[in-house]
Amino acid sequence: MKKKYKYESIPPDLESLDIRHLQNKTPRNMLISYDIDHFKTLEKNAQNKMLTAVCEKTIQLAIDFFSRLIKIIPKSEPNMRYKQSHKCGEVTVPQKDIIQGKRSDLHIYVQYKIEPEEEYQAYAGWCQFLDVLGPTHGQVVFNLGQLKSQNISNPIEFEDLMEIVIHEIIHILGFMGTDIPKWVNKQKIHHRDPTIQKQIRGINTLLIKTPNVLEHARKYFGCPTLIGMPLEYSDDKQSTNSHWRNSDIQNEYMNTFVSPTQAYFSAFTTNLLRDTGFYFEINASMEEQTFFGQGAGCDHVLGKCDKPTNEYCNPQTDNDLCDYYHHGQSACYQESGCNVLVNYSNGNCWDTNSNQNTIEVQQNKGAKFGFNSRCFNGNLLVKSSKPNKQNQKIEGNCYEYECDSKRQQLTIWVGKIKKVCKNNLDKLEFEGYQGYIQCPKNISEFCSFKKLCPGFCSGNGYCLKNTCNCADEYAGNDCSIEKNR
């Protein structure tokens, strides 16, 4: 969700424009401070107290995330004074923030709106931006009208909100179509022609061609002649060219929509942050390996996307198959001119509360939902059932699985019976059942997919590279242990 901002970038103090002065400063992990006083205007009740605590927890965890991700040359105290109007979004900026600069690298005014008719959960943007140096002050706005209708204390819902907050703060940090012309190189000079326009699948598309993004995109897709990395076009002028296209790289943090399964924080986004030129170093060790579109060639990005690959689907034949990452049943939707498989919201194999997790499916298909389950295509059916056109259809179902340590063999369980996938696309048959379960197209790749973090980090942390990173007051591999108890 994007809002129109009336704020304009301003020049920094002259000392900050001296690159020799900047080079003599010692970089540090990025410090983000925040002000959540706007939430004090809420009516005092138990629900609002809970909402305030959850929103603040996501902000604190996001601050930890970006502190680990970014090293930055500290801005001077004068540069961290608020010099715009006395407002940042809905917040009246305190006089102290105008006369005394924050001892941080970015200050966020956390605020809320109550707009139940709007679909967004949060949006963000900068309120003050210094030429060459980047944002100094920003706003993150939570839509309590939406959050009140959701069970955000549920770890799965909390993980989605955590993804949204990190996504929105990345917009503040420079990933906005309107901010690309402000990006600079290492010499603090604006990039020459950082973007290029091209018609792709009938849509006039903006592509980023700054050095780090372009180099990574060419290597990732296996397209050495790629002219740039496409950005998502939108009719909303405030959000257009501010996201990666889901048809190029699915389930990335900076896609337009929240991932229906789990998001990947990829090298596409870290390289974009490098190319802004506002940050001294971006931590490559936090990049998560992605697979969607990898090695798929130039046509995957620029072509008709009509080849029979894992990434694309046929809406006439492929509904109810497993999604690309095998999280669950999916539907074939068109996105950016391409047909891609997108999970049903109730089809995720980890969700034991799914209304697809019925006794009938368990008994007839041998299916099992759970934390150690993933989706496999097939037409397995218990022999006591009478086959018909519907139950013999090839579709995705959930089964417990395990990969060996070398990621070369995959074991699938149907009840207490287990079979091993030794080769790609093997068809496994099980005693007591007719039909088969099909092994993945690439077992090694399947076994390298990002796993769910234990307990979804219990709503007390964020998941990165299969590991929970807990809020300060929590511990344990699933962030379920309160330190002070």
Protein Blocks (a to p, Z undefined) as FASTA:
>chain_A
ZZddfbdcddddfklmmmklmmmpccddddddddfklmmmpccdfklmmmmmmmmmmmmm
mmmmmmmmpccddddfklmpcfbdfbehjbccdfklmmpccfbfbdcdddddddfkbmbf
bdcddfbdcehjapfbdcddddfklmmmpcfkbmklmmmmmmmmmmmmmmmnopafklmm
mpccfkopacehkbccddeehiacdddfbfklmmmmmmmnopakbgbdcddddfblklgo
paccfklmghiaklmbdcfkbccddfklmmmmmmnopafbdcfklpccdfehpanbjmlm
mmnolaccfkbccfklmgoiacfkonaccddddeehiacddddfklcfklmkbcklcfkl
mmmnopacdjkbccdddjddcfkbccdfklmpccdddddddddfkopaccddehjbccdd
fbghiacddehiacjddddfblmlmmmpccddehhlnopacceehiacddfkbgcjkopa
cfkZZ
